[in-house]
Amino acid sequence: MIKHIVMWNLKEKALGNTREENAILIKDKLEALKSDILQIKNLEIGINDKNYAPKNYDVVLISEFENFEALNEYKVHPKHQEIGKFVGAVTETRAAVDYIV
């Protein structure tokens, strides 16, 4: 099993939305992938509570795949690519890690 974890800090304003609005859009768009991409074994998206820890990343994706081949298939899937363009346009910084469980 592979865990794929990605965290994003979002721009204050992007594409006509606030940081908070874009965080919700990212969450909704990523959650929709579970029904579209069979390689996803598990998917969880969290939005940081800015009142508790405002210096943390804004959004986190924790996903699981059977192996690196499945993760690579996910990365090139057209639905993932489409969401990636949106996320890239609203993101200030990104961090990620992929590891074997």
Secondary structure, DSSP 4 states (H G I P E B T S, - for coil): -EEEEEEEEEPSEETTEEHHHHHHHHHHHHHHHHHH-TTEEEEEEEE--TTT-TTS-SEEEEEEESSHHHHHHHHH-HHHHHHHHHHHHHEEEEEEEEEE-
